């Protein structure tokens, strides 16, 4: 096996790559054996000259008015509204604008809105407020994972219910779990969904999800239902009317936590501005776990400007995303690669016999295209790509074709990374900022 694997990357190609991409001195340095840095996102050098299609970002950027708002804040210098001061603590103007954007300004108030450092902080707030050893956590699986990890850190039991064959939540099974937990005297503190599943890109139509939600409130009235709704603006236009409207349950006073973000359609990913809408008692419990003055003055002003120009921003980015997905669909179909048609800004695909971790590492280090491995969802032969610009998409298509032609079929990540060259690649990847728990598994085992 070692001879076959070693032949996949010639010594000349590998050394040329290592000298140019990492620097030959650094490649042989003992620094490569240090533990990986603990970072939410890798450092900028990881993305130099790379087609960056790994994170759920907006490659088409924010509205020009949001950029101008950032310039205005930065230009204030050391004034009362400059970056050297905390922002307005209440930020009610942004909360009111959020309610207007969601069509709720005549039904809810600022007390029904909480802001966060991206949607991630609010996910953490929710896990901290509503999960514990006595309050288990229920979710669909597969799904966005960080809230599962937070609930587990809180020593809550994490219950995952697998998706159905059509990649939508098994709502009957989830309701059964909720009923059993209540009967056992240990009701779920939190039930979690992506309104559009990440990474599958599927959604549950309104009548079905609405019926589930109302039964959950009856079966387990202590439970909070969290709906992470970050992609609805990217949906196909003809599908948008069928999407479950979580905010309507908030208006009715139900135990609903409706989470959204400015990171995606509004293109403010790097500024980290998220928000949730919920009944006041839920907001109050979340506030006990909130970072003080988390949404900074720059993010505040940029988010306001984005909302002021929401119609133009959504039109532009929706069209760009639709065209980008279509470009990738056509290429994947021509290559015969099974993939899911997505209503989100990501596409999940099956490489069948090629390990996704090996594919991602080779695509990045040898082709400078960065996408996401499926191993984090325990689907080792899958990868997720976030549709990008036409140039990025073409880079990805060419890199994927190249990797699939490398003779990697049937070679697991453990086998590949267990070779001499594979170990070097794994160490270099960890030093560059890749998650050590993914690429380091072979190093720990050999």
Secondary structure, 3 states (H helix, E strand, C coil): CHHHHHCCCCHHHHHHHHHHHCCHHHHCCHHHHCCCCCCCCCCHHHHCCCEECCCCCCCCCCCHHHHHHHHHHHCCCCCCCCCCCCCCCCCHHHHHHHHHHCCCCCCCCHHHEEEECHHHHHHHHHHHHHCECCECEEEEECCCCHHHHHHHHCCCCEEEEECCCCCCCCHHHHHHHHHHHHHCCCCCCEEEEECECCCCCCECEHHHHHHHHHHHHHHCCCCEEEEECCCHHHCCHHHHCCECCHHHHHHCCCCEEEEEECCCCCCCHHHCCEEEEECHHHHHHHHCCCCCCCCCHHHHHHHHHHHHCHHHHHHHHHHHHHHHHHHHHHHHHHHCCCECCCCCCCEEEECCCCCHHHHHHHHHHHHCEECEEHHHHCCCCEEEECCCCHHHHHHHHHHHHHHHCCCCCCCCHHHHHCCHHHHHHHHHHHHHCCCHHHHCHHHHHC
